Amino acid sequence: MIDTNLPNFESDLREVENMFCDTDAVKIRHRFTEGENKFVNTVTVNGKVYAYGNLVKGDLDELVKKRLVKRYAKLSIYKALAKFFEKELPWGALTGIRPTKLAYQQMEESGEFEEFFTDVMKVSKEKTDLTKKVIESQKGIYQKNDDNTDFFAFVPFCPSRCKYCSFISADIKSARAHVDDYVDALIDEIEFSKRFIKKLRSIYVGGGTPVALSNAHLEKVLRAIEKINSGVEFTVEAGRPDCINKENLKILKDYGVTRICINPQTFSNKTLELLGRKHTAEEVVEKFYMAKDEFIVNMDLIAGLNGESQEDFENSIRKSIELSPDNITVHTLCIKRGSYLAEEEHRLSGEAVDIMVDFAHSQLEANGYSPYYLYRQKNMAGNLENVGYSKAGKACVYNVDIMEEIASNVACGANAISKRVFNGGERIEREASPKDVITYLNKLEVIKERKTKLFL
């Protein structure tokens, strides 16, 4: 636990502490003082004292001052713990979800971000270079315009629950009694929400596993969305290969879907069984070839899965490259509350996962894939990141918009979060729907009222 005289930032400072150690491992005392054009942060770690001063301009805007106070306080905690433990982290003092968004902000202020990342925030050269490559890949897609809008619909049903999953999703068999009502409510909200779209950029139907729905239910949802589709990128997260078949692929194609996700997570049958996924690696290959000529295909893998060796992960990367989907996203396993792995107190070696992630990066780049979006999460193995790679011209617009927060998002369904951006994303307002299906059904009219206040 951190003892700080900045109580409003205590949770932010604790995030830095958690990157290094268990909260009971050290006693940290932090004191912030302000001098003339100077912030001073003094950190005591188990009796060892570290002091850091940062020059700032006078007459700072209150919001800017608040941001800088938090930034330098977090940085002071990072530098003190890095010295105490004699350990540097790949992303330095950055704890935010979106490193590229911070990089863009720095570029607008000073024309570049690399020096700020490496010298100020102590980000490694490798991660700074990765950020630079992502920004380069986003040219032609990255577009700030407050009228830009993405549309999202959430289907919270799956054929079974994976052990790493913390999403609000339900086994469709056990939730069968609510599926009819949910689909009807989702369609109602989709129809209602069309009025909030200005300049449509992309459509994304996520989950869960949307194709776990019956063909009749799937077609009803897609028919509602078809009415708003102006020929933009249209993605459906097909996800689980055990739910994909010729019939639902034809339905997707008939209703204008241009991109689907087929997510193996691993090509190890042993790991798939341990995770509770009801399909084999061979089924992934079968369904990929069934879809690849009709859709742009995204594919997800996870580094650091329970019981997987370096050899297992490398085989998954090689197999994915051999199949040659248009997008490959490499996730670093993130253990969240609500997942079975969290309950099992799954522990990972950050160094081992770092080797996996580096291998993926080198192999994918060597085979024509470029990193085009990245994001981070709390409790990630090795404090690393998730990176999406794509072939030239195949980057997913929705992924760029949602990660960089440069377009409004009209989101429908349980656990959906609508966002409205102002001033190119300098200010963002959000409206979240209830997470569980039953509460969503009971609160639909309230959701529509709140969404109207957000967008109109």
Secondary structure, DSSP 8 states (H G I E B T S, - for coil): -EEES-GGGHHHHHHHHHHHS-TTT--EEEEEEEETTEEEEEEEETTEEEEEEEE--SS--HHHHHHHHHHHHHHHHHHHHHHHHT---TTTT---S-HHHHHHHHHHHHS--HHIIIIIS---HHHHHHHHHHHHHTTTT----TTEEEEEEEE-EESS--TT--SS-EETTTTHHHHHHHHHHHHHHHHHHGGG-SEEEEEEEEES-GGGS-HHHHHHHHHHHHTT--S-EEEEEEE-GGG--HHHHHHHHHTT--EEEE--B-S-HHHHHHHT----HHHHHHHHHHHTTTSEEEEEEEET-TT--HHHHHHHHHHHHHH--SEEEEEE-B--TTSHHHHTT----HHHHHHHHHHHHHHHHHTT-EEEEEE--TTBGGG--EEEEE-TT---HHHHHHHHT-SEEEEESTT-EEEEEEGGGTEEEEEE--SSHHHHHHTHHHHHHHHHHHH-
